[in-house]
Amino acid sequence: MYEQFRQRLAAAYDQWGESRGTTPASFFDLMDQAIEFHSVLERAFPCDSVSGPFSGKAAVIGYWTALAESWEMLSSKTEAIVSEGDRVVWIGRVHWRHRRTLRTLETPKIDVWTVWQDRAIRYYEMVDSASYGRAVAAQEESVHQA
């Protein structure tokens, strides 16, 4: 069961990367209605529309909408997908451009998916939060310096 989920998750990441972040529907098909969606960004950027947390599938779809509105994906590369027990971990690199500041974020990314009955019930995303902060705050910094 977990191997099948891992394969479907790998295909979702492939589709997402090939479309440059415009086709997240395959991820939605993997999620339980009550999924808990978290990010390392929650504490550092609590007011950011993509930092989370998001509770429930509808809120997670809202996350992907906010992501598309704020960021343009330049690339996504899978380095490995590892699974053990009820966890599937995606390891890769992503490169984004912030639509407001035009700064880029190129960072390693690790996503931890917890699976129950062939559905993702929890997700935790880890990215370089310092680089994220520089990318989203760039325009604010230049205004303060002027």
N, CA, C and O atoms as a GROMACS GRO file, in nm:
protein
  584
    1MET      N    1   0.083  -0.120   0.000
    1MET     CA    2   0.000   0.000   0.000
    1MET      C    3   0.088   0.126   0.000
    1MET      O    4   0.061   0.218  -0.077
    2TYR      N    5   0.191   0.131   0.085
    2TYR     CA    6   0.275   0.251   0.091
    2TYR      C    7   0.358   0.267  -0.035
    2TYR      O    8   0.387   0.379  -0.077
    3GLU      N    9   0.398   0.155  -0.095
    3GLU     CA   10   0.474   0.162  -0.219
    3GLU      C   11   0.389   0.223  -0.331
    3GLU      O   12   0.438   0.303  -0.411
    4GLN      N   13   0.263   0.186  -0.336
    4GLN     CA   14   0.173   0.244  -0.436
    4GLN      C   15   0.158   0.395  -0.413
    4GLN      O   16   0.158   0.472  -0.509
    5PHE      N   17   0.144   0.436  -0.288
    5PHE     CA   18   0.136   0.579  -0.257
    5PHE      C   19   0.264   0.649  -0.301
    5PHE      O   20   0.259   0.756  -0.361
    6ARG      N   21   0.380   0.588  -0.271
    6ARG     CA   22   0.508   0.647  -0.308
    6ARG      C   23   0.517   0.667  -0.459
    6ARG      O   24   0.564   0.771  -0.505
    7GLN      N   25   0.472   0.570  -0.535
    7GLN     CA   26   0.475   0.581  -0.681
    7GLN      C   27   0.383   0.692  -0.731
    7GLN      O   28   0.420   0.768  -0.821
    8ARG      N   29   0.265   0.701  -0.675
    8ARG     CA   30   0.171   0.807  -0.714
    8ARG      C   31   0.224   0.945  -0.674
    8ARG      O   32   0.205   1.042  -0.747
    9LEU      N   33   0.292   0.952  -0.559
    9LEU     CA   34   0.351   1.077  -0.515
    9LEU      C   35   0.465   1.118  -0.608
    9LEU      O   36   0.478   1.236  -0.643
   10ALA      N   37   0.547   1.023  -0.648
   10ALA     CA   38   0.657   1.051  -0.742
   10ALA      C   39   0.601   1.107  -0.873
   10ALA      O   40   0.656   1.202  -0.929
   11ALA      N   41   0.493   1.049  -0.922
   11ALA     CA   42   0.430   1.096  -1.046
   11ALA      C   43   0.375   1.238  -1.027
   11ALA      O   44   0.385   1.320  -1.118
   12ALA      N   45   0.318   1.266  -0.910
   12ALA     CA   46   0.265   1.400  -0.882
   12ALA      C   47   0.377   1.504  -0.884
   12ALA      O   48   0.361   1.611  -0.942
   13TYR      N   49   0.491   1.472  -0.821
   13TYR     CA   50   0.604   1.565  -0.823
   13TYR      C   51   0.659   1.583  -0.964
   13TYR      O   52   0.696   1.694  -1.003
   14ASP      N   53   0.664   1.475  -1.042
   14ASP     CA   54   0.711   1.486  -1.181
   14ASP      C   55   0.621   1.579  -1.261
   14ASP      O   56   0.669   1.668  -1.331
   15GLN      N   57   0.489   1.558  -1.250
   15GLN     CA   58   0.394   1.644  -1.321
   15GLN      C   59   0.408   1.789  -1.278
   15GLN      O   60   0.410   1.880  -1.361
   16TRP      N   61   0.419   1.810  -1.148
   16TRP     CA   62   0.429   1.944  -1.093
   16TRP      C   63   0.554   2.015  -1.143
   16TRP      O   64   0.549   2.132  -1.182
   17GLY      N   65   0.667   1.945  -1.144
   17GLY     CA   66   0.791   2.003  -1.193
   17GLY      C   67   0.787   2.032  -1.342
   17GLY      O   68   0.832   2.138  -1.386
   18GLU      N   69   0.734   1.938  -1.420
   18GLU     CA   70   0.726   1.956  -1.564
   18GLU      C   71   0.637   2.073  -1.601
   18GLU      O   72   0.661   2.142  -1.700
   19SER      N   73   0.532   2.097  -1.522
   19SER     CA   74   0.440   2.208  -1.550
   19SER      C   75   0.487   2.339  -1.487
   19SER      O   76   0.420   2.442  -1.499
   20ARG      N   77   0.602   2.335  -1.420
   20ARG     CA   78   0.655   2.451  -1.348
   20ARG      C   79   0.556   2.501  -1.244
   20ARG      O   80   0.532   2.621  -1.228
   21GLY      N   81   0.499   2.403  -1.171
   21GLY     CA   82   0.415   2.435  -1.057
   21GLY      C   83   0.271   2.469  -1.086
   21GLY      O   84   0.202   2.521  -0.999
   22THR      N   85   0.225   2.442  -1.207
   22THR     CA   86   0.087   2.481  -1.241
   22THR      C   87  -0.014   2.366  -1.235
   22THR      O   88  -0.132   2.389  -1.260
   23THR      N   89   0.030   2.245  -1.202
   23THR     CA   90  -0.063   2.131  -1.199
   23THR      C   91  -0.055   2.056  -1.066
   23THR      O   92   0.003   1.948  -1.060
   24PRO      N   93  -0.112   2.111  -0.961
   24PRO     CA   94  -0.108   2.043  -0.832
   24PRO      C   95  -0.219   1.940  -0.810
   24PRO      O   96  -0.223   1.878  -0.704
   25ALA      N   97  -0.310   1.922  -0.905
   25ALA     CA   98  -0.427   1.835  -0.885
   25ALA      C   99  -0.389   1.693  -0.844
   25ALA      O  100  -0.462   1.630  -0.768
   26SER      N  101  -0.278   1.641  -0.894
   26SER     CA  102  -0.238   1.504  -0.857
   26SER      C  103  -0.208   1.493  -0.708
   26SER      O  104  -0.228   1.388  -0.648
   27PHE      N  105  -0.159   1.601  -0.648
   27PHE     CA  106  -0.138   1.601  -0.503
   27PHE      C  107  -0.272   1.593  -0.430
   27PHE      O  108  -0.285   1.522  -0.330
   28PHE      N  109  -0.370   1.667  -0.480
   28PHE     CA  110  -0.502   1.668  -0.414
   28PHE      C  111  -0.563   1.528  -0.411
   28PHE      O  112  -0.628   1.491  -0.313
   29ASP      N  113  -0.541   1.451  -0.518
   29ASP     CA  114  -0.594   1.315  -0.525
   29ASP      C  115  -0.534   1.224  -0.418
   29ASP      O  116  -0.594   1.122  -0.384
   30LEU      N  117  -0.418   1.259  -0.365
   30LEU     CA  118  -0.351   1.177  -0.264
   30LEU      C  119  -0.393   1.211  -0.121
   30LEU      O  120  -0.360   1.137  -0.028
   31MET      N  121  -0.465   1.321  -0.104
   31MET     CA  122  -0.491   1.375   0.030
   31MET      C  123  -0.624   1.330   0.089
   31MET      O  124  -0.725   1.319   0.020
   32ASP      N  125  -0.620   1.305   0.218
   32ASP     CA  126  -0.740   1.284   0.296
   32ASP      C  127  -0.812   1.418   0.312
   32ASP      O  128  -0.747   1.523   0.310
   33GLN      N  129  -0.942   1.416   0.328
   33GLN     CA  130  -1.018   1.541   0.346
   33GLN      C  131  -0.971   1.619   0.469
   33GLN      O  132  -0.980   1.742   0.471
   34ALA      N  133  -0.921   1.549   0.570
   34ALA     CA  134  -0.881   1.614   0.696
   34ALA      C  135  -0.730   1.632   0.709
   34ALA      O  136  -0.678   1.640   0.820
   35ILE      N  137  -0.659   1.641   0.596
   35ILE     CA  138  -0.513   1.653   0.601
   35ILE      C  139  -0.470   1.775   0.683
   35ILE      O  140  -0.535   1.879   0.682
   36GLU      N  141  -0.359   1.758   0.754
   36GLU     CA  142  -0.293   1.868   0.826
   36GLU      C  143  -0.168   1.904   0.746
   36GLU      O  144  -0.085   1.818   0.721
   37PHE      N  145  -0.155   2.029   0.708
   37PHE     CA  146  -0.051   2.075   0.617
   37PHE      C  147   0.033   2.180   0.690
   37PHE      O  148  -0.019   2.285   0.728
   38HIS      N  149   0.161   2.151   0.709
   38HIS     CA  150   0.248   2.240   0.787
   38HIS      C  151   0.376   2.272   0.711
   38HIS      O  152   0.414   2.202   0.617
   39SER      N  153   0.441   2.380   0.755
   39SER     CA  154   0.567   2.423   0.696
   39SER      C  155   0.660   2.476   0.803
   39SER      O  156   0.615   2.526   0.906
   40VAL      N  157   0.788   2.466   0.778
   40VAL     CA  158   0.888   2.526   0.867
   40VAL      C  159   0.870   2.678   0.870
   40VAL      O  160   0.919   2.744   0.962
   41LEU      N  161   0.801   2.734   0.772
   41LEU     CA  162   0.781   2.878   0.764
   41LEU      C  163   0.675   2.931   0.860
   41LEU      O  164   0.666   3.052   0.882
   42GLU      N  165   0.596   2.843   0.919
   42GLU     CA  166   0.486   2.885   1.007
   42GLU      C  167   0.529   2.981   1.116
   42GLU      O  168   0.464   3.083   1.138
   43ARG      N  169   0.636   2.950   1.184
   43ARG     CA  170   0.681   3.033   1.297
   43ARG      C  171   0.751   3.160   1.253
   43ARG      O  172   0.733   3.266   1.313
   44ALA      N  173   0.832   3.150   1.147
   44ALA     CA  174   0.910   3.266   1.103
   44ALA      C  175   0.826   3.368   1.026
   44ALA      O  176   0.855   3.487   1.030
   45PHE      N  177   0.722   3.321   0.957
   45PHE     CA  178   0.641   3.409   0.871
   45PHE      C  179   0.492   3.381   0.894
   45PHE      O  180   0.423   3.338   0.802
   46PRO      N  181   0.442   3.405   1.014
   46PRO     CA  182   0.304   3.366   1.046
   46PRO      C  183   0.198   3.440   0.965
   46PRO      O  184   0.085   3.391   0.956
   47CYS      N  185   0.229   3.554   0.906
   47CYS     CA  186   0.130   3.629   0.829
   47CYS      C  187   0.140   3.605   0.679
   47CYS      O  188   0.060   3.658   0.602
   48ASP      N  189   0.237   3.526   0.637
   48ASP     CA  190   0.254   3.496   0.495
   48ASP      C  191   0.146   3.398   0.450
   48ASP      O  192   0.115   3.302   0.521
   49SER      N  193   0.088   3.423   0.335
   49SER     CA  194  -0.026   3.343   0.287
   49SER      C  195   0.009   3.198   0.256
   49SER      O  196  -0.081   3.116   0.244
   50VAL      N  197   0.137   3.165   0.241
   50VAL     CA  198   0.174   3.026   0.212
   50VAL      C  199   0.246   2.957   0.327
   50VAL      O  200   0.291   2.843   0.312
   51SER      N  201   0.256   3.022   0.443
   51SER     CA  202   0.334   2.960   0.551
   51SER      C  203   0.256   2.859   0.633
   51SER      O  204   0.317   2.773   0.697
   52GLY      N  205   0.125   2.867   0.635
   52GLY     CA  206   0.045   2.768   0.707
   52GLY      C  207   0.027   2.804   0.852
   52GLY      O  208   0.066   2.913   0.894
   53PRO      N  209  -0.030   2.716   0.928
   53PRO     CA  210  -0.074   2.582   0.890
   53PRO      C  211  -0.208   2.585   0.817
   53PRO      O  212  -0.283   2.682   0.824
   54PHE      N  213  -0.236   2.474   0.746
   54PHE     CA  214  -0.361   2.457   0.674
   54PHE      C  215  -0.425   2.328   0.721
   54PHE      O  216  -0.359   2.224   0.727
   55SER      N  217  -0.551   2.335   0.754
   55SER     CA  218  -0.621   2.219   0.805
   55SER      C  219  -0.738   2.184   0.713
   55SER      O  220  -0.831   2.262   0.697
   56GLY      N  221  -0.732   2.067   0.655
   56GLY     CA  222  -0.836   2.021   0.564
   56GLY      C  223  -0.799   2.044   0.419
   56GLY      O  224  -0.724   2.136   0.386
   57LYS      N  225  -0.853   1.960   0.334
   57LYS     CA  226  -0.820   1.962   0.192
   57LYS      C  227  -0.855   2.096   0.126
   57LYS      O  228  -0.778   2.146   0.043
   58ALA      N  229  -0.968   2.154   0.161
   58ALA     CA  230  -1.007   2.282   0.100
   58ALA      C  231  -0.906   2.391   0.134
   58ALA      O  232  -0.873   2.473   0.047
   59ALA      N  233  -0.856   2.394   0.256
   59ALA     CA  234  -0.755   2.492   0.296
   59ALA      C  235  -0.624   2.469   0.221
   59ALA      O  236  -0.554   2.564   0.185
   60VAL      N  237  -0.590   2.342   0.198
   60VAL     CA  238  -0.467   2.310   0.125
   60VAL      C  239  -0.479   2.354  -0.020
   60VAL      O  240  -0.381   2.401  -0.079
   61ILE      N  241  -0.596   2.339  -0.079
   61ILE     CA  242  -0.616   2.389  -0.215
   61ILE      C  243  -0.597   2.541  -0.216
   61ILE      O  244  -0.543   2.596  -0.312
   62GLY      N  245  -0.642   2.609  -0.110
   62GLY     CA  246  -0.619   2.752  -0.095
   62GLY      C  247  -0.471   2.786  -0.087
   62GLY      O  248  -0.427   2.888  -0.140
   63TYR      N  249  -0.394   2.698  -0.021
   63TYR     CA  250  -0.248   2.716  -0.014
   63TYR      C  251  -0.190   2.717  -0.156
   63TYR      O  252  -0.111   2.806  -0.190
   64TRP      N  253  -0.228   2.620  -0.238
   64TRP     CA  254  -0.173   2.612  -0.373
   64TRP      C  255  -0.216   2.733  -0.457
   64TRP      O  256  -0.140   2.777  -0.543
   65THR      N  257  -0.334   2.786  -0.433
   65THR     CA  258  -0.378   2.907  -0.501
   65THR      C  259  -0.290   3.025  -0.460
   65THR      O  260  -0.244   3.101  -0.545
   66ALA      N  261  -0.266   3.040  -0.330
   66ALA     CA  262  -0.180   3.148  -0.280
   66ALA      C  263  -0.038   3.133  -0.331
   66ALA      O  264   0.027   3.232  -0.363
   67LEU      N  265   0.011   3.010  -0.340
   67LEU     CA  266   0.145   2.985  -0.391
   67LEU      C  267   0.156   3.032  -0.536
   67LEU      O  268   0.253   3.098  -0.573
   68ALA      N  269   0.057   2.998  -0.618
   68ALA     CA  270   0.058   3.038  -0.759
   68ALA      C  271   0.047   3.190  -0.774
   68ALA      O  272   0.104   3.248  -0.867
   69GLU      N  273  -0.025   3.254  -0.685
   69GLU     CA  274  -0.039   3.400  -0.691
   69GLU      C  275   0.088   3.472  -0.649
   69GLU      O  276   0.118   3.581  -0.699
   70SER      N  277   0.165   3.412  -0.556
   70SER     CA  278   0.283   3.478  -0.501
   70SER      C  279   0.414   3.440  -0.568
   70SER      O  280   0.509   3.518  -0.569
   71TRP      N  281   0.420   3.318  -0.623
   71TRP     CA  282   0.546   3.265  -0.672
   71TRP      C  283   0.532   3.206  -0.812
   71TRP      O  284   0.426   3.153  -0.848
   72GLU      N  285   0.638   3.217  -0.891
   72GLU     CA  286   0.648   3.150  -1.020
   72GLU      C  287   0.756   3.043  -1.006
   72GLU      O  288   0.870   3.074  -0.972
   73MET      N  289   0.721   2.918  -1.032
   73MET     CA  290   0.821   2.812  -1.023
   73MET      C  291   0.910   2.816  -1.147
   73MET      O  292   0.862   2.819  -1.261
   74LEU      N  293   1.040   2.816  -1.123
   74LEU     CA  294   1.137   2.811  -1.231
   74LEU      C  295   1.183   2.668  -1.255
   74LEU      O  296   1.209   2.628  -1.369
   75SER      N  297   1.194   2.589  -1.147
   75SER     CA  298   1.230   2.447  -1.161
   75SER      C  299   1.205   2.373  -1.031
   75SER      O  300   1.199   2.432  -0.923
   76SER      N  301   1.191   2.243  -1.045
   76SER     CA  302   1.179   2.152  -0.932
   76SER      C  303   1.245   2.021  -0.972
   76SER      O  304   1.219   1.968  -1.080
   77LYS      N  305   1.329   1.971  -0.885
   77LYS     CA  306   1.402   1.848  -0.918
   77LYS      C  307   1.394   1.751  -0.802
   77LYS      O  308   1.428   1.785  -0.688
   78THR      N  309   1.349   1.631  -0.830
   78THR     CA  310   1.347   1.525  -0.731
   78THR      C  311   1.486   1.462  -0.722
   78THR      O  312   1.544   1.422  -0.823
   79GLU      N  313   1.538   1.454  -0.600
   79GLU     CA  314   1.665   1.386  -0.578
   79GLU      C  315   1.643   1.245  -0.524
   79GLU      O  316   1.716   1.153  -0.558
   80ALA      N  317   1.541   1.229  -0.439
   80ALA     CA  318   1.510   1.096  -0.384
   80ALA      C  319   1.371   1.098  -0.323
   80ALA      O  320   1.321   1.203  -0.280
   81ILE      N  321   1.311   0.982  -0.319
   81ILE     CA  322   1.188   0.961  -0.244
   81ILE      C  323   1.212   0.837  -0.159
   81ILE      O  324   1.242   0.729  -0.210
   82VAL      N  325   1.199   0.856  -0.028
   82VAL     CA  326   1.230   0.750   0.067
   82VAL      C  327   1.104   0.720   0.147
   82VAL      O  328   1.032   0.812   0.188
   83SER      N  329   1.077   0.593   0.170
   83SER     CA  330   0.960   0.560   0.250
   83SER      C  331   0.997   0.454   0.354
   83SER      O  332   1.076   0.363   0.330
   84GLU      N  333   0.936   0.472   0.470
   84GLU     CA  334   0.951   0.375   0.578
   84GLU      C  335   0.827   0.386   0.666
   84GLU      O  336   0.788   0.495   0.708
   85GLY      N  337   0.766   0.273   0.692
   85GLY     CA  338   0.645   0.274   0.771
   85GLY      C  339   0.538   0.358   0.704
   85GLY      O  340   0.511   0.342   0.585
   86ASP      N  341   0.478   0.448   0.779
   86ASP     CA  342   0.371   0.532   0.724
   86ASP      C  343   0.421   0.667   0.672
   86ASP      O  344   0.340   0.756   0.646
   87ARG      N  345   0.552   0.683   0.656
   87ARG     CA  346   0.611   0.810   0.610
   87ARG      C  347   0.674   0.794   0.472
   87ARG      O  348   0.742   0.696   0.442
   88VAL      N  349   0.648   0.893   0.389
   88VAL     CA  350   0.712   0.903   0.258
   88VAL      C  351   0.776   1.041   0.253
   88VAL      O  352   0.710   1.142   0.276
   89VAL      N  353   0.905   1.044   0.222
   89VAL     CA  354   0.981   1.169   0.225
   89VAL      C  355   1.031   1.201   0.084
   89VAL      O  356   1.100   1.120   0.020
   90TRP      N  357   0.996   1.320   0.037
   90TRP     CA  358   1.046   1.370  -0.091
   90TRP      C  359   1.163   1.462  -0.061
   90TRP      O  360   1.153   1.552   0.023
   91ILE      N  361   1.274   1.439  -0.130
   91ILE     CA  362   1.394   1.520  -0.114
   91ILE      C  363   1.427   1.578  -0.251
   91ILE      O  364   1.438   1.505  -0.350
   92GLY      N  365   1.442   1.709  -0.257
   92GLY     CA  366   1.471   1.770  -0.386
   92GLY      C  367   1.519   1.913  -0.373
   92GLY      O  368   1.558   1.958  -0.266
   93ARG      N  369   1.514   1.981  -0.485
   93ARG     CA  370   1.552   2.122  -0.492
   93ARG      C  371   1.444   2.195  -0.571
   93ARG      O  372   1.389   2.142  -0.667
   94VAL      N  373   1.415   2.317  -0.529
   94VAL     CA  374   1.319   2.400  -0.601
   94VAL      C  375   1.380   2.538  -0.626
   94VAL      O  376   1.467   2.584  -0.552
   95HIS      N  377   1.332   2.601  -0.731
   95HIS     CA  378   1.377   2.735  -0.768
   95HIS      C  379   1.252   2.814  -0.805
   95HIS      O  380   1.180   2.778  -0.898
   96TRP      N  381   1.228   2.921  -0.731
   96TRP     CA  382   1.107   3.002  -0.748
   96TRP      C  383   1.145   3.149  -0.767
   96TRP      O  384   1.253   3.192  -0.726
   97ARG      N  385   1.055   3.226  -0.830
   97ARG     CA  386   1.069   3.372  -0.837
   97ARG      C  387   0.945   3.431  -0.770
   97ARG      O  388   0.832   3.397  -0.804
   98HIS      N  389   0.970   3.521  -0.676
   98HIS     CA  390   0.858   3.587  -0.607
   98HIS      C  391   0.798   3.690  -0.702
   98HIS      O  392   0.871   3.772  -0.758
   99ARG      N  393   0.670   3.688  -0.719
   99ARG     CA  394   0.604   3.774  -0.818
   99ARG      C  395   0.608   3.923  -0.781
   99ARG      O  396   0.610   4.008  -0.870
  100ARG      N  397   0.609   3.955  -0.653
  100ARG     CA  398   0.610   4.097  -0.610
  100ARG      C  399   0.752   4.152  -0.608
  100ARG      O  400   0.776   4.261  -0.660
  101THR      N  401   0.845   4.080  -0.550
  101THR     CA  402   0.981   4.132  -0.533
  101THR      C  403   1.072   4.098  -0.651
  101THR      O  404   1.174   4.164  -0.671
  102LEU      N  405   1.035   3.998  -0.729
  102LEU     CA  406   1.113   3.946  -0.841
  102LEU      C  407   1.245   3.881  -0.798
  102LEU      O  408   1.329   3.849  -0.881
  103ARG      N  409   1.261   3.861  -0.670
  103ARG     CA  410   1.378   3.788  -0.619
  103ARG      C  411   1.353   3.638  -0.631
  103ARG      O  412   1.238   3.592  -0.630
  104THR      N  413   1.462   3.564  -0.643
  104THR     CA  414   1.448   3.419  -0.656
  104THR      C  415   1.484   3.348  -0.527
  104THR      O  416   1.560   3.398  -0.443
  105LEU      N  417   1.428   3.232  -0.514
  105LEU     CA  418   1.455   3.142  -0.402
  105LEU      C  419   1.495   3.009  -0.462
  105LEU      O  420   1.413   2.942  -0.525
  106GLU      N  421   1.619   2.970  -0.442
  106GLU     CA  422   1.667   2.840  -0.486
  106GLU      C  423   1.711   2.768  -0.360
  106GLU      O  424   1.804   2.811  -0.292
  107THR      N  425   1.642   2.657  -0.328
  107THR     CA  426   1.663   2.595  -0.198
  107THR      C  427   1.644   2.444  -0.203
  107THR      O  428   1.565   2.393  -0.283
  108PRO      N  429   1.717   2.374  -0.118
  108PRO     CA  430   1.681   2.234  -0.097
  108PRO      C  431   1.542   2.231  -0.034
  108PRO      O  432   1.503   2.325   0.036
  109LYS      N  433   1.468   2.125  -0.058
  109LYS     CA  434   1.333   2.113  -0.003
  109LYS      C  435   1.310   1.968   0.038
  109LYS      O  436   1.345   1.875  -0.033
  110ILE      N  437   1.252   1.953   0.154
  110ILE     CA  438   1.217   1.820   0.203
  110ILE      C  439   1.071   1.824   0.245
  110ILE      O  440   1.030   1.909   0.323
  111ASP      N  441   0.992   1.730   0.191
  111ASP     CA  442   0.851   1.718   0.225
  111ASP      C  443   0.829   1.582   0.290
  111ASP      O  444   0.865   1.479   0.233
  112VAL      N  445   0.769   1.582   0.407
  112VAL     CA  446   0.741   1.458   0.479
  112VAL      C  447   0.590   1.436   0.476
  112VAL      O  448   0.514   1.518   0.527
  113TRP      N  449   0.549   1.326   0.416
  113TRP     CA  450   0.409   1.289   0.404
  113TRP      C  451   0.380   1.172   0.498
  113TRP      O  452   0.453   1.073   0.497
  114THR      N  453   0.276   1.183   0.579
  114THR     CA  454   0.232   1.073   0.664
  114THR      C  455   0.106   1.015   0.600
  114THR      O  456   0.013   1.088   0.566
  115VAL      N  457   0.105   0.884   0.584
  115VAL     CA  458   0.000   0.817   0.508
  115VAL      C  459  -0.080   0.725   0.600
  115VAL      O  460  -0.025   0.657   0.686
  116TRP      N  461  -0.211   0.725   0.578
  116TRP     CA  462  -0.301   0.633   0.648
  116TRP      C  463  -0.407   0.590   0.549
  116TRP      O  464  -0.472   0.674   0.487
  117GLN      N  465  -0.425   0.461   0.534
  117GLN     CA  466  -0.523   0.403   0.441
  117GLN      C  467  -0.509   0.462   0.300
  117GLN      O  468  -0.608   0.501   0.238
  118ASP      N  469  -0.386   0.468   0.252
  118ASP     CA  470  -0.354   0.514   0.118
  118ASP      C  471  -0.387   0.661   0.092
  118ASP      O  472  -0.404   0.702  -0.023
  119ARG      N  473  -0.398   0.740   0.198
  119ARG     CA  474  -0.424   0.883   0.186
  119ARG      C  475  -0.325   0.959   0.274
  119ARG      O  476  -0.290   0.914   0.383
  120ALA      N  477  -0.282   1.075   0.226
  120ALA     CA  478  -0.194   1.161   0.306
  120ALA      C  479  -0.279   1.229   0.413
  120ALA      O  480  -0.378   1.295   0.382
  121ILE      N  481  -0.240   1.213   0.539
  121ILE     CA  482  -0.313   1.276   0.649
  121ILE      C  483  -0.233   1.390   0.712
  121ILE      O  484  -0.288   1.470   0.788
  122ARG      N  485  -0.104   1.398   0.679
  122ARG     CA  486  -0.019   1.504   0.733
  122ARG      C  487   0.095   1.530   0.634
  122ARG      O  488   0.147   1.438   0.570
  123TYR      N  489   0.131   1.657   0.625
  123TYR     CA  490   0.239   1.700   0.537
  123TYR      C  491   0.321   1.802   0.613
  123TYR      O  492   0.267   1.889   0.681
  124TYR      N  493   0.453   1.791   0.602
  124TYR     CA  494   0.541   1.890   0.664
  124TYR      C  495   0.649   1.926   0.564
  124TYR      O  496   0.721   1.839   0.515
  125GLU      N  497   0.661   2.056   0.533
  125GLU     CA  498   0.754   2.106   0.433
  125GLU      C  499   0.870   2.178   0.501
  125GLU      O  500   0.851   2.256   0.594
  126MET      N  501   0.991   2.150   0.452
  126MET     CA  502   1.109   2.219   0.502
  126MET      C  503   1.185   2.282   0.385
  126MET      O  504   1.219   2.214   0.288
  127VAL      N  505   1.211   2.412   0.397
  127VAL     CA  506   1.289   2.488   0.299
  127VAL      C  507   1.384   2.579   0.376
  127VAL      O  508   1.375   2.590   0.499
  128ASP      N  509   1.474   2.643   0.306
  128ASP     CA  510   1.566   2.739   0.367
  128ASP      C  511   1.488   2.867   0.400
  128ASP      O  512   1.462   2.949   0.312
  129SER      N  513   1.451   2.883   0.526
  129SER     CA  514   1.366   2.995   0.565
  129SER      C  515   1.439   3.130   0.557
  129SER      O  516   1.374   3.232   0.534
  130ALA      N  517   1.569   3.133   0.576
  130ALA     CA  518   1.643   3.260   0.564
  130ALA      C  519   1.640   3.310   0.419
  130ALA      O  520   1.617   3.429   0.395
  131SER      N  521   1.662   3.222   0.325
  131SER     CA  522   1.655   3.260   0.184
  131SER      C  523   1.513   3.299   0.145
  131SER      O  524   1.493   3.392   0.066
  132TYR      N  525   1.415   3.229   0.199
  132TYR     CA  526   1.275   3.263   0.176
  132TYR      C  527   1.248   3.406   0.224
  132TYR      O  528   1.186   3.485   0.152
  133GLY      N  529   1.294   3.439   0.342
  133GLY     CA  530   1.275   3.573   0.398
  133GLY      C  531   1.337   3.680   0.312
  133GLY      O  532   1.277   3.786   0.292
  134ARG      N  533   1.456   3.655   0.260
  134ARG     CA  534   1.520   3.753   0.172
  134ARG      C  535   1.441   3.771   0.044
  134ARG      O  536   1.430   3.883  -0.007
  135ALA      N  537   1.385   3.664  -0.009
  135ALA     CA  538   1.310   3.673  -0.134
  135ALA      C  539   1.179   3.750  -0.117
  135ALA      O  540   1.142   3.828  -0.205
  136VAL      N  541   1.110   3.730  -0.008
  136VAL     CA  542   0.981   3.798   0.010
  136VAL      C  543   0.996   3.941   0.061
  136VAL      O  544   0.905   4.022   0.041
  137ALA      N  545   1.105   3.974   0.126
  137ALA     CA  546   1.121   4.106   0.186
  137ALA      C  547   1.202   4.202   0.101
  137ALA      O  548   1.221   4.317   0.142
  138ALA      N  549   1.248   4.163  -0.012
  138ALA     CA  550   1.340   4.244  -0.092
  138ALA      C  551   1.285   4.382  -0.125
  138ALA      O  552   1.356   4.481  -0.111
  139GLN      N  553   1.161   4.391  -0.168
  139GLN     CA  554   1.105   4.521  -0.206
  139GLN      C  555   1.089   4.610  -0.084
  139GLN      O  556   1.114   4.730  -0.092
  140GLU      N  557   1.048   4.552   0.028
  140GLU     CA  558   1.034   4.630   0.151
  140GLU      C  559   1.168   4.689   0.193
  140GLU      O  560   1.173   4.804   0.237
  141GLU      N  561   1.277   4.611   0.179
  141GLU     CA  562   1.409   4.660   0.217
  141GLU      C  563   1.450   4.778   0.130
  141GLU      O  564   1.505   4.876   0.180
  142SER      N  565   1.424   4.769  -0.002
  142SER     CA  566   1.466   4.877  -0.090
  142SER      C  567   1.385   5.005  -0.066
  142SER      O  568   1.438   5.115  -0.083
  143VAL      N  569   1.259   4.992  -0.026
  143VAL     CA  570   1.177   5.110   0.007
  143VAL      C  571   1.232   5.178   0.130
  143VAL      O  572   1.239   5.301   0.134
  144HIS      N  573   1.271   5.101   0.233
  144HIS     CA  574   1.324   5.159   0.356
  144HIS      C  575   1.460   5.224   0.335
  144HIS      O  576   1.495   5.318   0.408
  145GLN      N  577   1.537   5.178   0.238
  145GLN     CA  578   1.669   5.234   0.213
  145GLN      C  579   1.662   5.364   0.131
  145GLN      O  580   1.756   5.444   0.133
  146ALA      N  581   1.553   5.384   0.061
  146ALA     CA  582   1.541   5.502  -0.028
  146ALA      C  583   1.518   5.630   0.049
  146ALA      O  584   1.506   5.737  -0.011
   0.00000   0.00000   0.00000
